[in-house]
Amino acid sequence: MRKVLCTILAGVMTASLLAGCGGGGSDQGNSTKGSSGEAGGSQAINIGINTDVSSLDPHNHNDTASSYATRHIYSNLVRLTDNNEFVGDLAEKWEFVDDMTVEFTLKEGVKFHDGTALTAEDVKYSLESQKESPKVGHLVSMIESVEVKDDTHFIIHMNTPSNALISSLNHSGCAIYSKAHVEKLLADGKKIEDEPMGTGPYKFENWTPGASFTLVKNPDYFDPERAAQNDKLTFKVIPEDSARTIALENGELDLLIDVPFTDAGKIRDNDKLALDEYTSTHVEYFTVNQSKAPFDNVKVRQALSHAINKGDALIASINGEGKVFDNYIGEAAIGYYDVVTKYDYDVEKAKALLEEAGYGDGFTFNCYVSNAKRANSATVIQANLAELGITMNIEQMEASTFYEKTGNSEHDSCIAGWVANAEPDNTYRPLFTSGNAGAGGNRSFYKNPEIDKLVDDAATNSDKAAVQKDYETILKTLSDEAVWVPLYAQTGLIARNADLKGVNPSPIQMHDFYALHY
Amino acid sequence: MHKYVIKRLIMLIPVVIGVSFLVFFIMSLAPGDTARTILGEDAPIEAIEALNEELGLNDPVLIRYGRYMVGLAHGDLGTSYKSGRSVFTEVMSRFPDTLKLAFWGMIFAVVLSIPIGIISATKQYSLIDSVSMVFALLGVATPNFWLGLMLIIGFSLHLRWFPSGGSEGWKALVLPVITLGTGCMANITRTTRSSMLEVIRQDYIRTAKAKGVGYRSVIYKHALKNALIPVVTVIGLQFGSLLGGAVLTEAVFSWPGVGTYLVNSIKAKDTPAVLGCVIIFSICFSIVNLCVDILYAYIDPRIKSKYK
């Protein structure tokens, strides 16, 4: 028996050790291959992100991490410049024939990564198949049909006048596929993300789910001004905040996008690293549910606006890496105008307003938050409101629960955030129109037919001056009625190796990495 | 013995049905909107409704469960709501990394803990016993993520010996293995020590010593073999939990394992992905337990006779 046991144990141990060594050995082989490639003079940039890609198919995701991959592999018809202007990317030019018809001309000589030429048929195929996508189909809901005139000319017919068409075409969901490539993949029973291929500055190399994805330079990219200045981009997924910063400090990363606020100071103090700050469109706000008393009373809302010390909330939640804010849309966003009514921190004024509203003795309500950062803001607000005799009970919950409960009007108040994208209608409509009260995004349950009308007009009116006036009126009304207590605007942070050049942050967090180089 | 193994493998079927039933219904009771979580805060309500419809989430829970079980009976673990990919492919792409981490973590723990446990027991109340028991206590009490971060700061940031994360190459394995193995090591050391202490007080050990059998022979042949049953049980349980419970270690070291995938899937209310992970974990756990039971038979012939 003893011999049998010894033999079995020895056998198992040897087999498993060999198996283990085999695995380790092959991994080591891979890593050696990678580093020898780098030693050969090529420039590989390692970028740290906190969440993994959910899909490499532009029609199958609507998240920032996935867009880092797809926006570099694919191109769009239009793109947004640093000055918030839309210019042609694949499109040479476009012209509004009337409110419902836009004629596009494509750039000549654009090639997909497989060497085939881009044609208007590819655009038609991409936009029409996008309409079927539950994840990004809504972006092109205004498109009725795409009419191809020849290889480089096509017409988009809309089903309703819309100012959002051009800005939507810049969204990563509106990337242009190669019709022939996609049809072949689908015919072979594969998915688009199995072999992503577009006209972008990078080609897809590999993706290890949960770990990293790598893109390599496309030497035949059509736009020399925006061609890759490095040979390879590797995005490493590091979910843990401290581990991400350490990876930058010890040289495993060249660039860190999701910089933990608590580490910003440490990075600033490190001579070998640099911290780039940019104005993002990220706004954090506290809002009350106006479908419930006493929050239907404008005086109560104004009292809350005066009672909250935004500066303290800014420090408590993001270590002061931002600025206190009074507006309803980020400063760097299209559709931002500095016209809002500002409410100073003034406890006496707040008390007087509350007295006028008939709530001098205070009241009790709940505040829902979905993460620790917002719970910290809530704690400050809780202390501020206690001075007015108001009791606020904080309930922290998971994000999906938060969306459901606030969508169903179970909350009295909540703290949320918003990152505006390139289309102002995508901010104003979900957050402030009656039809979107609840799950649509309007967690204030604010209903004002005047605002609904102005949002509709701004979305469809082709007169730019009229659109600006609409948005200014909306902002003034929202702030007069104290719909939110805007808390702070979060500063965008990108950390990098001090020698790395070419960082070009985007206020809407759609950063480009083609220019990165040493 | 063969019959016993086959019987135990057949028992996996009710285990999988029970586990899938529980997880499916708990997931359906949990609040949260899957489509909203996947599409994000800025998606319009029509897009949310369209996605819920496409994923079949508007159907009653029993119909969804029935549909899932029909797929499962055909060996299909379903499609992830979030990524649209096959859950089996997603889990299996991460499983080798999880297995590698758990395996080496266990080897690290066993290789260190059994000798330490034996020495502690044979030299009870000596300095070496006290020191190793203090370390065992610390090992059990130290949170994984804290130990992981300390190791990263020491060996990755300052000494630059090992990378701070990732899973490429043997160097990347060292710190996560130590982090994961330390807790197990402490548990196994304590179990080995107490089990050995019990055995070395038995009459047959005294008899062996009285007969003049050598010290090493008494300890390693007579005592250790009899003390192994509880130790093997603990090793089996620990290995099972390492397979599914390495979430914090995986997060700290950016290790692309199944644990992180499971947690992300729970957050996204991605029921097929959660179910797939749990079913695969439960099968692994059952198989590890079966291996432990088979090992009993080789360690203790009395148990082997019961399997017949």
Interface residues (C-beta under 8 A of the other chain):
Chain A: M1 R2 V4 L5 I8 S16 L17 G20 G23 G24 G25 D27 Q28 N30 S31 T32 G34 D52 S54 S55 N60 N62 D63 P134 K135 G137 H138 S141 K191 E193 T208 P209 G210 A211 S212 K236 V237 I238 P239 E240 S242 A243 I246 A247 E249 N250 E252 M397 E398 A399 S400 T401 Y403 E404 K405 G407 A416 W418 V419 N421 N426 R429 P430 N436 A439 G440 G441
Chain B: A30 P31 G32 D33 T34 A35 R36 T37 I38 L39 G40 E41 D42 A43 P44 I45 E46 A47 I48 A50 L51 E53 E54 K82 S83 G84 R85 E90 S93 R94 P96 K100 F103 W104 I107 F145 L149 I152 I153 S156 L157 R160 P163 S164 G165 G166 S167 E168 G169 W170 A172 L173 K221 K225 A251 V252 F253 S254 P256 G257 T260 Y261 N264 K267 A268 K269 Y298 I299 P301
